[in-house]
Amino acid sequence: MRVCLYTRISTDEENQPTSLHSQRERLEAFVRSQEGWRVVAREEDRATGTKLDRPGLSAALDLARAGKIDLLLVYRVDRLSRKVKQLAQLAEELDRLGVALRSATEPFDTGAAAGRMMLQMLAVFAEFEHATIVDRVTAGIERRAKEGRWATGKLPFGYRRNDDKDVIPDEREAPVVRRVFQLYTRDRLGTTSIARLLTEECAPAPARGWQPAVVQWLLENEAYLGRVHWRGESYPGLHEPLVDEPTFQAAQALLYKRGQDLTLRRGNRSEFLLSGVIRCGRCRRAYIGMSAKGNGGVYHYYACSGRQKLGRKACDGERLSRDKLEAAVLTQLAGLYRDGDVIAHALERAHNEQTAERPAIEERQRTVTEEIRRAERALDRYYRAFESGDLEPGQFKTRLVDLEAKLDTLREHEQVVAGQLADPAESFNPQALTTVADRLQDTLAAGEPEQTKALLRLLIKELRVNSRSEILPTYRIVTPEVCATPSSVGAPGIEPGTSRV
């Protein structure tokens, strides 16, 4: 019988009760004890058991699908998966392929009905163990919050930990927090004005710097009242408050009042078809749609968000008439899809660039894949360290959030890199461009604003505004099917060179 050994750990081997090496030794000894068995493959993973997308497991399943093995042998079933549904799917596929599943430490054999029942029971216990760990983590964080201790490792701006790990006001940052509340409630400055003032004074700032959104977050944060917030609940904290209750409540009332006024002044965002694709060529921030009343009525325009938030000292990007800019872009975009020479040149250039850059792109793909594996291993290490009591709940929560965010970013990057490996010249038909132009004009003329905006985001990579007289667009080329369904935006196509609006 041809046997494939599969081993898995969730973290580094030093902190594992059964390392990859010890699992492999146990499996090989088990194979030697069975008459007629021989090992033909050894696959391993260093990844969480809650997901099936693992290189080693995929390789083992490929061997089964190719008819190269008769049995998949694991140390324990939770090495395959900690989810009942996933384990059932694996067992069903292996059974369909005529490949048996065995464990060296658990009494089941999927070749028999009793063995399949035992496998399901073991899967239930594996999933229960994983759920228990998650519940234990959540309960630990909630307990800390109810005790008045900070629930996560990251402290709000204005606080730090002393040598005894207690949360205390930071000598440099705490006065800035108090001043923000005074500027807002006593001096009646807005969040934008406060952000500008603190930026000009080079005051100590949070990681994101002084922006209106940062100032508003600070004003709304109950931590400065000496409270701890966790999952919608607020608890009295052990740390010293930075502002008193009347000042904090005055800030909340003013925020509410100004927020209500702002909703009355703010224009309909769907009216600005190019929002999300315009960038300032000077400060690289986004242009946003705005409206203002004048003697001639209401004026609509696009303005640099950097200038709006931080003033002309930060950026002097010019305002642009909404109607003139949108008309120029839509006219040029429709004309682009009727110009066969431009498209042919773009296709040729994209093909040449893709061919020349393919080795580098493949290397980036390998690097991103390895980074994903490292991040997954690190995530599992923190789960194991928390479970064993070696990591404080606050530290665990902070690292967990950071690593999950990093994994999401890496997986998005992996999809982008995979898309770059496709040759656009092979999958695109230039003769369909006239159809695209017709559908484009129909959609822009009669489509709903939100659908039109979605289509334009697909067709336009960027509009870079250097000045009123120099606006450089980069357009994308897509298929007729995409233009036919503007509410369902698909993957972008190739990008012809920039021109001028």
C-alpha positions as CSV (number, residue, x, y, z in Angstrom):
1,M,0.0,0.0,0.0
2,R,1.4,3.4,-1.0
3,V,1.3,5.8,1.9
4,C,1.5,9.6,2.0
5,L,2.5,11.1,5.4
6,Y,1.0,14.4,6.4
7,T,2.3,16.5,9.3
8,R,1.3,20.0,10.5
9,I,2.1,22.4,13.3
10,S,0.5,25.8,14.0
11,T,3.7,27.6,15.2
12,D,7.4,27.1,15.8
13,E,8.5,23.6,16.8
14,E,10.0,24.7,20.2
15,N,6.6,25.5,21.6
16,Q,4.8,22.5,20.1
17,P,4.0,19.3,22.1
18,T,4.5,17.3,18.9
19,S,7.0,18.8,16.5
20,L,7.0,18.0,12.8
21,H,10.0,15.8,13.4
22,S,8.4,13.8,16.2
23,Q,5.1,13.5,14.2
24,R,7.1,12.2,11.2
25,E,9.0,9.7,13.3
26,R,5.8,8.3,14.8
27,L,4.2,8.0,11.4
28,E,7.2,6.2,9.9
29,A,7.3,3.8,12.8
30,F,3.6,3.1,12.4
31,V,4.1,2.4,8.7
32,R,7.0,0.0,9.5
33,S,4.6,-2.0,11.8
34,Q,2.2,-2.6,9.0
35,E,2.8,-5.3,6.5
36,G,3.0,-4.2,2.8
37,W,2.9,-0.5,3.6
38,R,5.5,1.9,2.0
39,V,6.0,5.6,2.3
40,V,5.9,7.3,-1.2
41,A,5.5,10.9,-0.1
42,R,5.9,13.2,2.9
43,E,4.0,16.5,3.1
44,E,4.0,19.1,5.9
45,D,2.6,22.5,6.7
46,R,3.2,25.2,9.3
47,A,-0.2,26.8,9.3
48,T,-3.5,27.1,11.1
49,G,-5.8,24.1,11.0
50,T,-8.9,26.2,10.5
51,K,-8.2,26.6,6.7
52,L,-7.7,24.0,4.0
53,D,-5.7,26.3,1.7
54,R,-2.3,24.9,2.8
55,P,0.6,23.9,0.4
56,G,1.4,20.6,2.0
57,L,-2.2,19.5,2.2
58,S,-2.9,20.6,-1.4
59,A,0.2,18.5,-2.6
60,A,-1.1,15.4,-0.7
61,L,-4.6,15.8,-2.3
62,D,-3.0,16.2,-5.7
63,L,-1.2,12.9,-5.2
64,A,-4.6,11.3,-4.3
65,R,-6.3,12.8,-7.4
66,A,-3.5,11.5,-9.6
67,G,-3.9,8.0,-8.2
68,K,-0.4,7.9,-6.8
69,I,-1.3,7.0,-3.2
70,D,-3.6,4.5,-1.5
71,L,-3.6,5.9,2.0
72,L,-3.2,9.3,3.7
73,L,-1.7,8.9,7.2
74,V,-1.8,11.6,9.9
75,Y,-0.7,11.8,13.5
76,R,-4.1,13.1,14.6
77,V,-7.2,14.2,12.7
78,D,-6.8,17.8,13.9
79,R,-3.6,17.9,11.9
80,L,-5.9,17.9,8.8
81,S,-8.5,20.3,10.1
82,R,-10.2,21.7,13.2
83,K,-13.5,22.2,11.4
84,V,-16.1,19.4,11.2
85,K,-17.4,20.5,7.8
86,Q,-13.9,20.8,6.3
87,L,-12.8,17.4,7.7
88,A,-16.0,15.8,6.3
89,Q,-15.2,17.3,2.9
90,L,-11.7,15.9,2.9
91,A,-12.9,12.4,4.0
92,E,-15.6,12.4,1.3
93,E,-13.2,13.4,-1.4
94,L,-10.6,10.8,-0.4
95,D,-13.3,8.2,-0.2
96,R,-14.4,9.1,-3.7
97,L,-10.9,8.8,-5.0
98,G,-10.4,5.4,-3.3
99,V,-7.9,6.7,-0.8
100,A,-8.2,5.7,2.8
101,L,-7.6,8.1,5.7
102,R,-5.9,6.8,8.9
103,S,-4.5,8.3,12.1
104,A,-1.5,6.8,13.9
105,T,-2.9,7.7,17.4
106,E,-6.7,7.4,17.0
107,P,-8.7,4.3,16.3
108,F,-10.5,4.8,13.1
109,D,-10.3,3.7,9.5
110,T,-12.4,5.5,6.8
111,G,-12.5,2.3,4.9
112,A,-15.3,1.1,7.2
113,A,-18.6,2.7,8.4
114,A,-17.6,2.6,12.1
115,G,-14.3,4.3,11.2
116,R,-16.2,7.1,9.4
117,M,-18.4,7.6,12.4
118,M,-15.4,7.8,14.7
119,L,-13.8,10.3,12.4
120,Q,-16.8,12.6,12.7
121,M,-16.7,12.4,16.5
122,L,-13.0,13.3,16.6
123,A,-13.7,16.2,14.2
124,V,-16.4,17.5,16.6
125,F,-13.9,17.4,19.5
126,A,-11.2,19.1,17.5
127,E,-13.6,22.0,16.5
128,F,-14.8,22.2,20.1
129,E,-11.2,22.6,21.3
130,H,-10.6,25.4,18.9
131,A,-13.8,27.2,19.9
132,T,-12.8,26.8,23.5
133,I,-9.5,28.6,22.9
134,V,-11.3,31.4,21.1
135,D,-13.9,31.8,23.9
136,R,-11.1,31.7,26.5
137,V,-9.3,34.6,24.7
138,T,-12.5,36.7,24.5
139,A,-13.4,36.0,28.1
140,G,-9.9,37.0,29.3
141,I,-10.1,40.3,27.4
142,E,-13.6,41.0,28.7
143,R,-12.5,40.2,32.3
144,R,-9.7,42.7,32.0
145,A,-12.0,45.4,30.8
146,K,-14.5,44.8,33.6
147,E,-11.6,45.0,36.1
148,G,-10.8,48.5,34.7
149,R,-7.6,47.4,32.9
150,W,-7.0,48.3,29.3
151,A,-8.5,45.5,27.2
152,T,-6.0,45.6,24.4
153,G,-2.2,46.2,24.2
154,K,-2.5,49.5,22.2
155,L,-3.1,52.5,24.4
156,P,-4.8,55.7,23.2
157,F,-2.8,58.8,22.4
158,G,-1.9,60.5,25.7
159,Y,-1.2,57.4,27.8
160,R,1.8,55.1,28.3
161,R,2.8,52.2,30.6
162,N,5.2,52.6,33.5
163,D,7.7,50.1,34.7
164,D,5.0,48.2,36.6
165,K,2.9,48.0,33.4
166,D,0.3,50.4,34.8
167,V,-1.4,52.9,32.4
168,I,-0.4,56.5,33.3
169,P,-0.7,59.8,31.4
170,D,2.2,60.5,29.0
171,E,4.1,63.6,30.0
172,R,4.4,64.9,26.4
173,E,1.1,63.8,25.0
174,A,-1.4,64.2,27.8
175,P,-1.3,68.1,27.8
176,V,-2.0,68.0,24.0
177,V,-5.1,66.0,24.6
178,R,-6.4,68.4,27.3
179,R,-5.6,71.3,24.9
180,V,-7.6,69.7,22.1
181,F,-10.7,69.6,24.3
182,Q,-10.2,73.2,25.3
183,L,-9.8,74.4,21.7
184,Y,-12.9,72.6,20.7
185,T,-15.2,73.4,23.7
186,R,-13.9,76.8,25.0
187,D,-12.4,78.4,21.8
188,R,-15.0,76.7,19.5
189,L,-12.5,75.8,16.9
190,G,-13.5,73.0,14.4
191,T,-11.6,69.8,14.0
192,T,-10.0,71.0,10.7
193,S,-8.8,74.2,12.4
194,I,-7.4,72.3,15.4
195,A,-5.6,69.8,13.1
196,R,-4.0,72.7,11.2
197,L,-3.0,74.6,14.3
198,L,-1.4,71.5,15.9
199,T,0.4,70.6,12.7
200,E,1.8,74.1,12.4
201,E,3.0,74.0,16.0
202,C,4.6,70.6,15.5
203,A,2.8,69.3,18.5
204,P,3.2,65.6,19.5
205,A,0.8,63.7,17.4
206,P,-0.7,60.2,17.0
207,A,0.8,57.8,14.3
208,R,-1.6,59.2,11.6
209,G,-0.6,62.8,12.3
210,W,-3.0,65.6,13.0
211,Q,-6.0,65.2,10.7
212,P,-9.7,66.3,11.3
213,A,-10.7,62.6,11.6
214,V,-8.0,62.0,14.2
215,V,-9.1,65.1,16.2
216,Q,-12.7,63.9,16.1
217,W,-11.7,60.3,17.2
218,L,-9.9,61.9,20.2
219,L,-12.8,64.0,21.2
220,E,-15.2,61.0,21.1
221,N,-12.9,58.6,23.0
222,E,-14.2,57.7,26.5
223,A,-10.8,56.6,27.6
224,Y,-10.0,60.3,28.4
225,L,-12.8,60.1,31.0
226,G,-11.0,57.3,32.7
227,R,-13.1,54.5,31.2
228,V,-12.4,51.3,29.4
229,H,-14.5,50.4,26.3
230,W,-15.0,46.9,25.1
231,R,-17.6,45.5,22.7
232,G,-20.1,48.3,23.1
233,E,-19.8,48.4,26.9
234,S,-18.1,51.1,29.0
235,Y,-16.5,50.2,32.3
236,P,-14.8,52.4,35.0
237,G,-11.0,52.2,34.4
238,L,-8.1,52.2,36.7
239,H,-6.2,54.8,34.7
240,E,-6.3,58.6,35.4
241,P,-8.8,60.6,33.3
242,L,-7.4,63.5,31.2
243,V,-10.6,65.5,31.0
244,D,-13.6,66.0,33.4
245,E,-17.1,64.9,32.7
246,P,-18.6,68.4,31.9
247,T,-15.9,69.1,29.4
248,F,-16.3,65.7,27.7
249,Q,-20.1,66.0,27.5
250,A,-19.8,69.6,26.1
251,A,-17.5,68.2,23.4
252,Q,-20.1,65.5,22.5
253,A,-23.0,68.0,22.4
254,L,-21.0,70.2,20.0
255,L,-19.9,67.3,17.9
256,Y,-23.5,66.3,17.5
257,K,-24.7,69.8,16.7
258,R,-22.0,70.3,14.1
259,G,-22.5,66.9,12.6
260,Q,-26.2,67.7,12.1
261,D,-25.4,70.9,10.4
262,L,-22.8,69.2,8.2
263,T,-25.4,66.7,7.0
264,L,-27.5,69.6,5.8
265,R,-24.7,71.3,4.0
266,R,-23.2,68.2,2.4
267,G,-24.1,67.6,-1.2
268,N,-25.2,64.3,-2.7
269,R,-22.1,62.3,-3.1
270,S,-23.5,60.4,-6.1
271,E,-23.6,63.7,-8.0
272,F,-19.8,63.6,-8.3
273,L,-19.1,60.9,-10.9
274,L,-15.3,61.2,-10.7
275,S,-14.9,60.9,-6.9
276,G,-12.4,58.3,-5.9
277,V,-10.2,58.5,-9.0
278,I,-8.9,62.1,-8.9
279,R,-5.5,62.7,-7.2
280,C,-3.6,65.9,-6.5
281,G,-0.3,65.9,-8.4
282,R,1.2,68.1,-5.7
283,C,0.4,66.4,-2.4
284,R,-0.9,63.0,-3.8
285,R,-4.0,63.3,-1.7
286,A,-7.5,62.6,-3.1
287,Y,-9.7,65.3,-4.7
288,I,-13.2,65.3,-3.2
289,G,-16.5,66.7,-4.5
290,M,-17.9,69.8,-2.7
291,S,-20.7,72.3,-3.1
292,A,-21.0,75.9,-2.2
293,K,-23.7,78.6,-2.5
294,G,-22.9,81.9,-4.3
295,N,-24.7,84.8,-5.9
296,G,-25.5,82.7,-9.0
297,G,-26.8,79.7,-7.1
298,V,-25.1,76.5,-6.0
299,Y,-21.6,75.7,-7.4
300,H,-20.2,72.1,-7.6
301,Y,-16.5,71.5,-7.8
302,Y,-13.7,69.1,-7.0
303,A,-11.1,70.2,-4.4
304,C,-7.9,68.8,-3.0
305,S,-8.6,67.1,0.4
306,G,-5.1,68.1,1.6
307,R,-5.8,71.7,1.0
308,Q,-9.3,71.5,2.6
309,K,-7.9,69.7,5.7
310,L,-4.5,71.4,6.3
311,G,-4.7,74.7,4.5
312,R,-2.9,76.3,1.5
313,K,0.5,75.9,3.4
314,A,0.1,72.2,3.0
315,C,-1.1,72.2,-0.6
316,D,-2.2,74.8,-3.1
317,G,-4.0,72.4,-5.4
318,E,-6.6,74.3,-7.5
319,R,-10.3,73.7,-7.5
320,L,-11.9,72.3,-10.6
321,S,-15.4,72.8,-12.0
322,R,-17.3,69.6,-11.7
323,D,-19.4,70.0,-14.9
324,K,-16.4,71.0,-17.1
325,L,-14.1,68.3,-15.8
326,E,-16.7,65.5,-16.1
327,A,-17.7,66.5,-19.6
328,A,-14.1,66.6,-20.8
329,V,-13.3,63.2,-19.3
330,L,-16.4,61.5,-20.7
331,T,-15.9,62.9,-24.1
332,Q,-12.2,61.8,-24.2
333,L,-13.0,58.4,-22.8
334,A,-15.7,57.6,-25.4
335,G,-13.3,58.8,-28.1
336,L,-10.5,56.5,-26.8
337,Y,-12.6,53.4,-27.3
338,R,-13.2,54.4,-31.0
339,D,-9.5,54.9,-31.7
340,G,-8.1,51.6,-32.9
341,D,-4.6,52.9,-33.3
342,V,-4.4,53.9,-29.6
343,I,-5.8,50.6,-28.5
344,A,-3.5,48.5,-30.7
345,H,-0.5,50.4,-29.4
346,A,-1.6,49.8,-25.8
347,L,-2.1,46.1,-26.4
348,E,1.3,45.8,-28.0
349,R,3.0,47.7,-25.2
350,A,1.2,45.8,-22.5
351,H,2.2,42.5,-24.1
352,N,5.9,43.5,-24.3
353,E,6.0,44.8,-20.8
354,Q,4.3,41.7,-19.4
355,T,6.8,39.5,-21.2
356,A,9.8,41.5,-20.0
357,E,8.5,41.7,-16.4
358,R,7.2,38.2,-16.0
359,P,10.3,36.8,-14.1
360,A,10.2,39.7,-11.7
361,I,6.4,39.3,-11.2
362,E,6.8,35.6,-10.6
363,E,9.5,36.3,-8.0
364,R,7.2,38.8,-6.3
365,Q,4.5,36.1,-6.3
366,R,6.8,33.7,-4.5
367,T,7.8,36.4,-2.0
368,V,4.2,37.3,-1.2
369,T,3.3,33.6,-0.8
370,E,6.1,33.1,1.6
371,E,5.2,36.2,3.5
372,I,1.6,34.9,3.8
373,R,3.0,31.6,5.2
374,R,5.2,33.5,7.7
375,A,2.3,35.7,8.9
376,E,0.0,32.6,9.3
377,R,2.8,30.9,11.3
378,A,3.2,34.0,13.5
379,L,-0.6,34.1,14.1
380,D,-0.6,30.6,15.3
381,R,2.4,31.3,17.5
382,Y,0.5,34.0,19.3
383,Y,-2.5,31.8,19.8
384,R,-0.3,29.1,21.3
385,A,1.5,31.6,23.5
386,F,-1.8,33.0,24.8
387,E,-3.2,29.6,25.4
388,S,-0.2,28.6,27.5
389,G,-0.3,31.8,29.5
390,D,3.0,33.3,28.1
391,L,1.2,36.3,26.5
392,E,-1.0,38.9,28.1
393,P,-4.5,39.3,26.7
394,G,-3.8,42.9,25.8
395,Q,-0.6,42.0,23.9
396,F,-2.4,39.1,22.2
397,K,-5.3,41.3,21.0
398,T,-3.0,43.9,19.6
399,R,-0.8,41.5,17.7
400,L,-3.8,39.5,16.5
401,V,-5.4,42.6,14.9
402,D,-2.1,43.7,13.3
403,L,-1.4,40.2,11.9
404,E,-4.9,39.8,10.5
405,A,-4.7,43.2,8.8
406,K,-1.3,42.2,7.4
407,L,-2.7,38.9,6.1
408,D,-5.6,40.6,4.4
409,T,-3.2,43.1,2.7
410,L,-0.9,40.3,1.6
411,R,-3.7,38.2,0.2
412,E,-5.0,41.2,-1.8
413,H,-1.5,41.7,-3.1
414,E,-1.3,38.1,-4.0
415,Q,-4.4,38.4,-6.2
416,V,-3.1,41.5,-7.9
417,V,0.2,39.8,-8.7
418,A,-1.6,36.8,-10.0
419,G,-3.6,39.1,-12.3
420,Q,-0.4,40.7,-13.6
421,L,0.8,37.3,-14.9
422,A,-2.1,37.0,-17.3
423,D,-1.3,38.2,-20.9
424,P,-3.9,40.8,-21.8
425,A,-3.1,40.5,-25.6
426,E,-4.3,36.9,-25.5
427,S,-7.6,37.5,-23.7
428,F,-8.8,40.7,-25.3
429,N,-10.5,41.3,-28.7
430,P,-9.7,44.8,-30.1
431,Q,-12.6,44.4,-32.6
432,A,-15.1,44.6,-29.7
433,L,-14.0,48.2,-28.8
434,T,-16.8,49.8,-30.9
435,T,-19.3,47.8,-28.9
436,V,-17.7,49.0,-25.7
437,A,-17.9,52.6,-26.9
438,D,-21.6,52.3,-27.7
439,R,-22.5,50.7,-24.4
440,L,-20.3,53.2,-22.6
441,Q,-22.2,56.1,-24.1
442,D,-25.6,54.4,-23.3
443,T,-24.6,53.8,-19.7
444,L,-23.3,57.2,-19.1
445,A,-26.4,58.8,-20.7
446,A,-29.1,56.7,-19.0
447,G,-27.4,54.8,-16.1
448,E,-28.0,55.5,-12.4
449,P,-25.4,57.7,-10.8
450,E,-24.0,55.0,-8.6
451,Q,-23.7,52.6,-11.5
452,T,-22.1,55.2,-13.7
453,K,-19.6,55.9,-10.9
454,A,-18.8,52.2,-10.6
455,L,-18.2,52.0,-14.3
456,L,-15.9,55.1,-14.4
457,R,-13.8,53.7,-11.5
458,L,-13.3,50.6,-13.7
459,L,-12.4,52.6,-16.8
460,I,-10.2,55.2,-15.1
461,K,-7.2,54.3,-13.1
462,E,-6.3,57.8,-12.1
463,L,-6.8,61.5,-13.0
464,R,-3.7,63.3,-11.7
465,V,-4.3,67.1,-11.3
466,N,-1.1,69.2,-11.6
467,S,-3.1,72.3,-12.3
468,R,-6.2,73.5,-14.1
469,S,-4.3,73.4,-17.4
470,E,-2.6,70.0,-16.8
471,I,-4.7,67.1,-15.8
472,L,-3.2,63.7,-16.8
473,P,-5.6,60.7,-17.0
474,T,-4.7,57.0,-17.1
475,Y,-7.5,54.9,-18.6
476,R,-8.1,51.2,-18.6
477,I,-9.3,48.9,-21.4
478,V,-12.1,46.5,-20.5
479,T,-14.3,44.0,-22.3
480,P,-17.9,44.6,-23.5
481,E,-19.3,42.3,-20.8
482,V,-17.9,44.6,-18.1
483,C,-19.5,47.7,-19.7
484,A,-22.8,45.9,-20.0
485,T,-23.0,45.4,-16.2
486,P,-21.6,48.5,-14.5
487,S,-23.0,47.6,-11.1
488,S,-20.8,44.5,-11.0
489,V,-17.3,45.8,-11.4
490,G,-14.8,43.2,-12.5
491,A,-11.0,43.1,-12.8
492,P,-9.3,45.9,-14.7
493,G,-7.7,45.4,-18.1
494,I,-4.7,47.0,-19.7
495,E,-3.8,50.7,-19.4
496,P,-3.0,52.9,-22.4
497,G,-0.6,55.8,-21.9
498,T,-1.7,59.0,-20.2
499,S,-3.0,61.9,-22.3
500,R,-4.4,65.3,-21.3
501,V,-8.0,66.2,-20.5
